[in-house]
Amino acid sequence: MKKNVLPTLILLLGLLLASPAAAKSHPPAGGNGGPGGPGGPPPAGGHEMGPPPEMVLKEALSLTETQVLAFKTLMDTRTQTVQSVMPQLDAAQRALDDAMQGASPDPAQLGALLLTVHGLRVQVHQADLAVSTGFRALLTADQQSALDGFMAAEPSLPVLMALQRLHI
């Protein structure tokens, strides 16, 4: 199964591009907890991890305005899908949890609820895959190569996150 690369890419690019800005906006260890500091509110602009992900991608991959708009459309479609599915998923999950708590749960009911929950999760996963596949389709060969390079750095994410939290 093809791995959904979009969340990892956005996190990695956000960390890489936000690190210099974050180092400037955070007070040193033991700081006062002001905006952007430990225990303080996010920096002005409200983005804890730096600029919006689509702007990070635009800069890192040299996306055109047309590509950025197409990516935003993909994300808007995903958001609409997830917003319509999540209330159903939450209700189905609660019903499954409640049914499992009963004194003698009905296996047929549990099975039906489990299939419902699974089907709704698949819808969310398909929306994620549509974004990932659609995003890759927007890219030129050079941009796809750059994306692959960023994705190869995924194992370094925990280290980068630790360094950023330590302001190193």
Number of C-alpha atoms within 10 A of each C-alpha: 3 7 7 16 19 18 11 15 21 18 16 22 23 22 21 20 17 19 21 14 14 20 17 12 16 21 17 14 12 8 12 13 15 15 17 21 20 17 11 13 13 18 17 10 9 13 13 16 20 22 16 14 17 18 15 23 20 15 13 17 19 16 20 12 10 10 16 18 13 15 22 15 13 19 20 13 15 20 15 11 16 20 12 12 15 15 11 15 20 13 12 20 18 14 17 20 14 12 17 15 10 9 7 8 13 11 11 9 14 17 12 13 19 17 13 17 20 14 13 20 16 12 16 20 14 15 20 22 18 17 22 20 16 15 20 17 11 16 18 12 11 11 16 16 13 16 20 13 11 18 18 11 12 15 9 11 16 11 10 17 16 11 13 17 15 11 16 10
